[in-house]
Every structure is written in structure tokens, then in C-alpha cells.
Amino acid sequence: MKEILAQIKQYKKDSILTPVFTALEVFMEMLLPFIMAKIIDDGIEKGNMTNVYIFGGVMVVAAMVSLLSGFLAGKYAASASSGFACNLREAIYRKVQTYSFSNIDKFSTAGLVTRMTTDVTNVQNAYQMIIRIAVRAPLMLICSMAMCFAVSGSMSTIFLAAIVLLGIVLGIIVKKTMKVFTEAFKKYDDLNASIQENVSAIRVVKAYVREDFEQKKFKKASGNLYKMFVKAESLIALNSPVMMFVIYSCIMLISWLGAKNVVAGTMKTGELSSVFTYVISAMMSLMMLSTIFVMISMSTASIRRISEILKETPDLHNGENPAKDMKDGSVDFNNVSFSYKHGSGKMVLNNIDLHIKSGETIGIIGSTGCGKTSLVNLISRLYDVDDGSVCVGGKDVRDYDMEYLRNQVSVVLQKNVLFSGTILDNLRWGSENATDAECIEACEAACADEFIERFPEKYETYIEQGGTNVSGGQKQRLCIARALLKKPKVLILDDSTSAVDTATDAKIRAAFAKSIPGTTKFIIAQRISSVQDADRIIVLDGGRVNGFDTHEKLVETNEIYREIYESQVKGGGDFDVQSAGKEEA
Ligand SMILES: Nc1ncnc2c1ncn2[C@@H]1O[C@H](COP(=O)(O)OP(=O)(O)OP(=O)(O)O)[C@@H](O)[C@H]1O
């Protein structure tokens, strides 16, 4: 809650002025029936036109002040609530940027999107209500009651009884609605998950002709939400008839009692008319209060969900005096064990002890899910180890400034992502200030220049969102060029040339040897041909190092490696190590 309230600070002035003007608006509104009664009783009934003019003038001034205050209160409320929502969105966005991979793993993308959109909008609406209506409604209620008692004590008892009855009924409705709304917001996540998954993977959906299935899934999520809202809104709809019933019953009773009093001369006509106005105001304010409770209950669920994000502490931090210099690109895994859930005991990597010299090219090969990506993720400290240590340039990765480390260790991830913008814009993600010549040089090393030159607009070619207008292999080469622009000490290619033909793959590796000889290179690949000319190759099996040597030695001594090699030489294609493992068993 503290983190959420901190976002209001900037709009403190607007948040204070809103209730101030709202209060002024209510006071002036409450005066109007009283002045009206005076006009009738002291002016019209007594035939005194001076009183009519005086009270009429006061009435006009009160009405003008009330209108102006209402306008100002609305303006400040809009500014405070929209500003609050804007700050809240920014705070969530900023927080998510600080998350480590393991923090991100905890929240679904759909969940994050719902929190930044629907939940923030709920909180915004609730806040606007709180600073405006939550001040207006109780003030109106209290003032109406007080004025009513001042005019006629006996009739106010009818009014009081009506308010208590209405309060109880509305309370029951609100309680039931709150429960339904809390459940409804959970369903929003399902709906957003369905939209997000379908839209981001629309090509796969179409390729597998799963449109009907996806449509049914969406219809179900949307239908669930529909049912929840219909249930909640039906309950809220009861507000109006209950309210009208109470108001009209009240008016009938007051008319009956009032008429008797006016005839008996114990009450004036103007007083009776003002009592009617106060009764209606009080009932209206009760109705407003019930709406506020519903809004607050809706936003409580949203506030809880937003707090979860803001409270989450990033589990990777810079140490004290983090290092911002790196001797070289040597990498050491010192008895490293790693699990995605620390303390769960489910080790993904076990006792890895590897020592790699700066400038070496290291191939990594192994079956699907054996821990190749997990191993290289530790070098740029995307996760922390459970046991042991990972050192780059002779220093523990935890002792580096994380931004500095990640600029020195460049990773081309398995899932390549390009952003909407020109090719040059995308390349400059690697180095903001890279010159055109440096960008072209990086593209030459990544063998991307040949296809870029064929585009009519060359380096100014616009890449659509998600890189949909370039092929898989072209995307991979652009991502490699982007990583090269960082001029890293360590370069990691996580299966990044899988969509590139074998000849281009070889050309990229040859270009690396020439253009970045001092950079330590890790190449994760499924093809032996992608790693066989590496200085050494790590063979991973079930999270353990099964072999670490040159291609020739491994073919001779390592059973797993030899199997992969032979199957690829004979089969001439990529090897699914997992199926080979099964055959072996
Ligand atoms: N973010 C994650 N959270 C939990 N478990 C994970 C996560 N990422 C991977 N794993 C698990 O860790 C193990 C190793 O995964 P990893 O991605 O390192 O394998 P890999 O050898 O790179 O596989 P592939 O060749 O398919 O890319 C797998 O069992 C996988 O299910």
C-alpha cells in the first residue's frame, strides 16, 4: 500500500483541493432548499416582494458558487486520479524492468498486462470516487439530516427509519457484489492470457488450423467473465427499485403527515417542500455510498494485484562497490550447481567445473533439456548459482555491476526478437552510438550484409513488429550482428544459427575468427558441423559435463559425442539426441 500511495504524492495538491471544493459544492446545494423555503414562507406567502428579491439573490449566488465548486472539484479529481494512474503504470513498468529472469518467471505476461491496464484503471476510478463522491455522499447525508431535523423533528423520524432500512438493504447488496467482483477479476487474467497467446502466436494457430479451438477457448474465457459481470450488475441493479420504493414510501408518509401539520398550522408550506428535497438528497447520497463501496471492493482486488508486483524484490542485486572493469574473457565454472527454484533440490546443473581461456571458441552440445541454455545463462548472471561460482575475467560474476557485465557478455538468445524500426535501429540496440560503418562491419561478420544489400531500402528497411517481414535465418543473422556491435569479451550463441544454412553457418564462424579473435565464443548447437572446429567442445548430459575436449578426441573417447557424430554423418541431418539416448537404453 505504501508503494501505491507514494504515486499520489505528485498530485497531493489536486487530491486536497477536490474534497475542499466538493464540500463547498455540497454546503451550497444544501442551502438552496432552505432559501427556497424562505422565499415561499417569508416572501410569497406574506406578499413581501423585498424578501423574494433578497432571498432570490442569495439563492442565485449560492447556486453559482455550488456550480463553480462542482466544476473545480471535477477538474481536480480528474487530474489527481489520471495522474495517479499514470504514475502507477510507470512504477509497475519500472519495477518490471528491474526484475531478474526468475522474478519474471513468477508472473504470467497476461497477468502483468492486466495489472498495468484493467487493474490500474480500477484503482484510478476508485480514487476519483473516493476524493470526490466519498466526500460528497456522506456530507450530503449528514447535512440533509441536520437540515431536516432543523426544519421538522417529527418528520425526520420517518426519514431516519427509511435511511436505516435502505442502509441495511444496500449493505447486503454491496457485500454480495464485492464477492462476485473479486472473482471476476481473476477471470480477466484468463481472458488476457487467451488473447495474448492467440495473437502473438497467430501464425502457429493458423498453421495448425487451430482457429476453432482457440476461438472456443476465448469464448469460454469471455463467457465466464460475462456471467460474472451479469451476476454482479444484476445485484447492483436491485439498488434502484429498492431505493425508489423507500423514497416514494417516505414521500407518501411525509406528504400525509406534512399535510396534516400544514392544515393544523404547525408547519409552513415552504418547510414541507424543503423536507421533501432533503429526503431525496439523503437517499441519493446513500445510493452514491453503495456505488462507492462496490468500486472500492473492485479496486481492493486490483490494489492487491498491483502491490504484488511492486512488492516483489528483484533477487539479483549489485554487490557493494561493483566492478566495472574486466581483465579478459576467460570463464570459470567452479563446482557450479544450479536450480531454477533455489532450495527445491531439483538441480538443473550439477557440479560443473570448467575452465575456459580468453579467446577460446567453445562448442556446447547435448540433448534437449540437458541444461545448455541454463549453463550459459549463468555467465551473464541472468540467474545466480545455488553452489560454487562462475567467474568471468577471473572475477565472480556477482562482483560485477550487472549492466557492465551484460555489456561485456553478449548473448544471442534462442528466441530471437527484433523490434519495429529500421534495420539500423535494431542493430543499435547493441550499441547506441555505433556508426553506420560499424553496423555494416558487424553485419558483414554475421553474413547479414548479403541479404540486406538485396532489400530496396537496404539498412533503412523497416522491420515489422516481431520481425515478421524477415525470414528466420535473416532474423538470426541480424541478432548476431546486433550482439557483435557490443564488442563483447564473451559472445554466446544459443542455437542462434539453427535456421542458417550450413555454408553460411561456416562463413559466420570464419568471420568471427577473423573479426573478434580475442572474444571468447560459446556456440550451442544441434549440428556437430557447427561446433567441430571449436577449440573445445562441452558435452552435457542430464546437467553434468560428460566430456570436454576437441572434436577429434571426443570422437575417439566420448560415447555420446561419437553417437551424435556418426548419426549426423550417416543421416546427414540434425540429430535428436534424446531419441538416440532412448535407442541406446
Ligand atoms: N525458466 C525456467 N524455469 C524452470 N525450469 C526451467 C526454466 N528454463 C528451463 N527449465 C528446465 O531446466 C532444464 C534445462 O533447460 P535448458 O533450457 O537449459 O535446456 P537446453 O539444453 O538448453 O534445451 P534445448 O536444447 O531444448 O534448448 C529443463 O528441464 C527445463 O525444463
The ligand as an SDF file (V2000), in Angstrom:
LIG
                    3D

 31 33  0  0  0  0  0  0  0  0999 V2000
   12.6750  -20.6760  -16.5480 N   0  0  0  0  0  0  0  0  0  0  0  0
   12.6750  -21.9450  -16.1600 C   0  0  0  0  0  0  0  0  0  0  0  0
   12.0510  -22.3120  -15.0250 N   0  0  0  0  0  0  0  0  0  0  0  0
   12.0590  -23.6000  -14.6040 C   0  0  0  0  0  0  0  0  0  0  0  0
   12.6620  -24.5920  -15.2570 N   0  0  0  0  0  0  0  0  0  0  0  0
   13.3050  -24.3190  -16.4030 C   0  0  0  0  0  0  0  0  0  0  0  0
   13.3430  -22.9760  -16.9150 C   0  0  0  0  0  0  0  0  0  0  0  0
   14.0570  -22.9870  -18.0630 N   0  0  0  0  0  0  0  0  0  0  0  0
   14.4380  -24.2620  -18.2590 C   0  0  0  0  0  0  0  0  0  0  0  0
   13.9930  -25.0630  -17.2760 N   0  0  0  0  0  0  0  0  0  0  0  0
   14.2420  -26.5030  -17.1270 C   0  0  0  0  0  0  0  0  0  0  0  0
   15.6420  -26.6850  -16.9940 O   0  0  0  0  0  0  0  0  0  0  0  0
   16.0930  -27.7990  -17.7350 C   0  0  0  0  0  0  0  0  0  0  0  0
   17.2260  -27.3680  -18.6740 C   0  0  0  0  0  0  0  0  0  0  0  0
   16.7300  -26.4530  -19.6060 O   0  0  0  0  0  0  0  0  0  0  0  0
   17.6460  -25.7220  -20.6800 P   0  0  0  0  0  0  0  0  0  0  0  0
   16.8120  -24.7100  -21.3670 O   0  0  0  0  0  0  0  0  0  0  0  0
   18.8860  -25.2610  -20.0220 O   0  0  0  0  0  0  0  0  0  0  0  0
   17.9720  -26.9310  -21.6590 O   0  0  0  0  0  0  0  0  0  0  0  0
   18.6950  -26.9150  -23.0760 P   0  0  0  0  0  0  0  0  0  0  0  0
   19.7190  -27.9710  -23.0190 O   0  0  0  0  0  0  0  0  0  0  0  0
   19.1440  -25.5490  -23.4230 O   0  0  0  0  0  0  0  0  0  0  0  0
   17.4890  -27.3570  -24.0080 O   0  0  0  0  0  0  0  0  0  0  0  0
   17.2460  -27.0170  -25.5700 P   0  0  0  0  0  0  0  0  0  0  0  0
   18.2990  -27.6990  -26.3440 O   0  0  0  0  0  0  0  0  0  0  0  0
   15.8910  -27.5810  -25.8260 O   0  0  0  0  0  0  0  0  0  0  0  0
   17.2820  -25.5340  -25.6740 O   0  0  0  0  0  0  0  0  0  0  0  0
   14.8830  -28.3410  -18.4690 C   0  0  0  0  0  0  0  0  0  0  0  0
   14.4410  -29.4820  -17.7680 O   0  0  0  0  0  0  0  0  0  0  0  0
   13.8600  -27.2610  -18.3930 C   0  0  0  0  0  0  0  0  0  0  0  0
   12.5720  -27.7970  -18.2620 O   0  0  0  0  0  0  0  0  0  0  0  0
  1  2  1  0
  2  3  1  0
  2  7  2  0
  3  4  2  0
  4  5  1  0
  5  6  2  0
  6  7  1  0
  6 10  1  0
  7  8  1  0
  8  9  2  0
  9 10  1  0
 10 11  1  0
 11 12  1  0
 11 30  1  0
 12 13  1  0
 13 14  1  0
 13 28  1  0
 14 15  1  0
 15 16  1  0
 16 17  2  0
 16 18  1  0
 16 19  1  0
 19 20  1  0
 20 21  2  0
 20 22  1  0
 20 23  1  0
 23 24  1  0
 24 25  2  0
 24 26  1  0
 24 27  1  0
 28 29  1  0
 28 30  1  0
 30 31  1  0
M  END
$$$$
